[in-house]
Amino acid sequence: MPNAVALKVLVVDDQNSVRQMTRMTLEEIGIRHIHEAENGVQAMETASLQPIDLIISDYNMPEMDGLGLLRAVRGHPVVRRVPFILLTGRGDKELVMKAAQAGANNYLIKPFTTAILRSKIEQVIGKLS
């Protein structure tokens, strides 16, 4: 059973306000080790330099979008097994299918509540103690 306090989460979004909202929501759940990146390129640098237990990434970002990041993560020997939740402002089925085919473990539609985020995380890594 994973312990929320011990989880290391990487939040990736080009909008600082969304990163901060996600951080606050994760903290409400009890997660304390939260790293941030503005795009997929920064996220890959962060994820390859330190242990990460979960990546929550926006879909629509400059330089490397969420699907590009997901593909890079799945192709990287160090982080390829890290659970990945794709965050999107639109819940279109085509994007969700592409994300699933690329190896996303789950998806989350903005805006979201603490309960929904917790549920999505628990679906991917198990009940948080």
Stockholm file with secondary structure:
# STOCKHOLM 1.0

chainA/1-129         MPNAVALKVLVVDDQNSVRQMTRMTLEEIGIRHIHEAENGVQAMETASLQPIDLIISDYNMPEMDGLGLLRAVRGHPVVRRVPFILLTGRGDKELVMKAAQAGANNYLIKPFTTAILRSKIEQVIGKLS
#=GR chainA/1-129 SS CCCGGGCEEEEECSCHHHHHHHHHHHHHHTCCEEEEESSHHHHHHHHHHSCCSEEEEESSCSSSCHHHHHHHHHTCTTTTTSCEEEEESCCCHHHHHHHHHHTCSEEEESSCCHHHHHHHHHHHHCCCC
#=GC SS_cons         CCCGGGCEEEEECSCHHHHHHHHHHHHHHTCCEEEEESSHHHHHHHHHHSCCSEEEEESSCSSSCHHHHHHHHHTCTTTTTSCEEEEESCCCHHHHHHHHHHTCSEEEESSCCHHHHHHHHHHHHCCCC
//
